[in-house]
Amino acid sequence: MLAERSLSSFVVVASLVAAVSAFGQGASSVSATGAAAALKKAGTAPTAQSKPAAFTQTQSSPPRNISATVPSFSSSSMPHLGYARYPWKLDIVATVFWVGEQPTENNPTPNDKSSWDTQWMQNFGGYDDPDPTKRTDNYTPIGFTPKQNPFYVALPYNDCIDYNSHKPEASRVIPWFKQKFVRSGKTVLKGQWIAIRYGNRVCYAQWEDCGPFVTDDHDYVFGNARPKNTSNRGAGIDISPGVRDYLGISSSGRCDWRFVDVSEVPAGPWRNLGSNNHFVTQQKVEKAREHTEISSRLEELRRMRDAYFQQNGTGAAR
């Protein structure tokens, strides 16, 4: 009887080891679920350059179905349906700009760098070609996978004067200044999420540059004023080709936008890519944690197996 019980114990332990080992082998392909609602993202060093609006003559393609696989998230990360912290800016002219855009008469400042990233095109991974025929159904350019979120915008305010100092009003006008401040001269704006609404579609994107045309319009960006820029039909926001294609909006179209907290950003293609993307970062953290937990459990089962053999001998299974 003792031998039979020992054999049963060995079979149970061996089965557990085999099952968890098989699970561990497949765990690397499992995307983590859930995203933290309050991750902080520090920006790169800024420059005080002004960023004019880009203008494209290309009409956008109609809205596309989201074909990219998006991870599932808990209900706590879905948009709030009641009170919103930030109000909508209504009827704002949007122009299209893109990473790697070369200077023209209407846009004298190249977009190979941004107001906060002197190597923007390199860090993005390449030229974000706005030509609809040269873009994928996943809202990315053909030929490479962007290393940063392809859903990005520019708004006409820069919180920094140079690499070492903020504008004097920045701490007063920016709602999240105290929460995100790291040091003088390091932006608290880069990476902030916003919602853009056009018709019955809403797209989510991150603030990655300054413009159109002006970089000091805090009364509009954070207040109730209309954009003070008068160029390009008074444009008040620059949107990326990915945002344009998702919304189905043409350059100089009118949209609404507002800031959103990370907890308000729903599942969508804007969550899928980018080292600057809060959701991608959190997925990596959770995946690493899951791998660590599985490794710890496997090690525990191996110790149980070794202890069994030390107690019962290698011939106990015969």
Secondary structure as GFF3:
##gff-version 3
##sequence-region A 1 318
A	DSSP	alpha_helix	2	27	.	.	.	ID=ss1
A	DSSP	three_ten_helix	75	77	.	.	.	ID=ss2
A	DSSP	beta_strand	89	96	.	.	.	ID=ss3
A	DSSP	alpha_helix	120	124	.	.	.	ID=ss4
A	DSSP	three_ten_helix	132	134	.	.	.	ID=ss5
A	DSSP	beta_strand	152	155	.	.	.	ID=ss6
A	DSSP	beta_strand	160	162	.	.	.	ID=ss7
A	DSSP	beta_strand	165	166	.	.	.	ID=ss8
A	DSSP	alpha_helix	170	173	.	.	.	ID=ss9
A	DSSP	alpha_helix	177	180	.	.	.	ID=ss10
A	DSSP	beta_strand	193	198	.	.	.	ID=ss11
A	DSSP	beta_strand	201	210	.	.	.	ID=ss12
A	DSSP	alpha_helix	218	221	.	.	.	ID=ss13
A	DSSP	beta_strand	237	239	.	.	.	ID=ss14
A	DSSP	alpha_helix	241	247	.	.	.	ID=ss15
A	DSSP	beta_strand	253	259	.	.	.	ID=ss16
A	DSSP	three_ten_helix	262	264	.	.	.	ID=ss17
A	DSSP	three_ten_helix	269	271	.	.	.	ID=ss18
A	DSSP	alpha_helix	278	312	.	.	.	ID=ss19
###
